[in-house]
Amino acid sequence: MKLGPQIKAEREKQQLTQEELAQRLNVSRQAVSKWELGTAYPDIERLIQISELFSISLDALIKGDDTLKQRIVIAEHPQTATNFWDFMWHTGWMIAIIAIFFTYKTVVAIWGH
């Protein structure tokens, strides 16, 4: 089940209005409405609160919504790119240090010091 209908079903099961749920989560009623309609998603902090409030695992909340899973995967990609460039930066420095070392050895071998 998608996240929005799941939130709505659990809210109604506990006989809460959107306003009451919004107050418990410290968000606006409009935010709850958008979540239920699927036009917006709660942040991870709110997902944890929803999970605890409705006694549903985060896994169950997230896995049923393919769009949310895709957004989470997309958010992970910038970190991968950062790690790649960090690796390239460090590799570049290592190559520079090795080049300086061999240049020094060559100069010493030629000049005899």
N, C-alpha and C positions, 0 to 999 in steps of 0.2 A: 504494500500500500504506500502511496506517495505520502510525503511528510505532512503536507497541508491537511488532507482529509484525516490523517491519523491524529493530528493535533485536535482537529475539530471533534472527532469521534470521542477521544479521551476527555476533552473538555466537557462535552455534553454528558458523557457517562458519569462524570463527577458533578454534574448539574451546576457548572460554572458558566457565567456569561463571559463574553469576550472582555468586557471591562474588568471583571473580577480576576480573570487570568492575567490580564495586562498588569494589574496592580501587584499581583504576586511575583511577576517577573520583572517589575520596574520598567515597563515599556508602555507605549501608547496602545489604545484599543485598535487604532488604525494599523499598527505593526502586526498585532495578532490577526487582524482581518487579512492583511496581505499574506501572512504565512499560510493561513487556511485556504486562501484562493490560489496559492502557488506563485504569486507574483514577486515574492521576496522570501528570503530565508533568514532564520535566526542565526546570530553569531554563535560560536562554539560555547561561549559562556551560557547563553540562553538555552542552547541544546542540552547542556548538562543540567540546568535547572528544570527544564521540561522533563528530562529523563527521570530525575529524582521525584518531581511532583507527581508524575503519572506512574511511577514504578515500572518504567520500561527501559531496557538497556539502550545505550547509545547505538549499539550495533543494530538493534531492531529499528530504531528511528531512521538511521541513515541508509541501511542496505535496501530498503524498499523504494527509495527514490533515486532513480538512475541519474536524473539531472543534478541532484545534490552530490552524488558520488563523483560525477564528471567534474563538477566545480572544485571538489576537493583535490582531485588528481591534477587538474590544471594549476591549482595554487602551488603544487609541489614542484613543478617544472622550473620556476625561477631559481630555486635553491640548487637544482642540479646544474644549471648554467653557472651559477656563482662558484660552485665547487670546481667546475671545469676550468674557469679562469684563474681561480686560486692555484690550482695545480699547474697551469701554464706559467703563472708568475714565478712560482717556486722553481719550476724546471728551468726557466730562463736564467734565474740567478745561479743555479747550480752549473749550468753550461758556461756562464760568464766566469765563475770562479775557477772552473777547470781550465778554461782558455787562458786566463791570467797565469795560472800555475805553470802550464806548459810553455807559455811565452817566456816566463821568467827562467825556466830550466833551459830553454833554447839560448837565451841571451847569456846566461852563465856559461853554457857549454862553448859558445863562440868566443866570448871575451875572457874566459878562463878564471872567473872569480867565483 
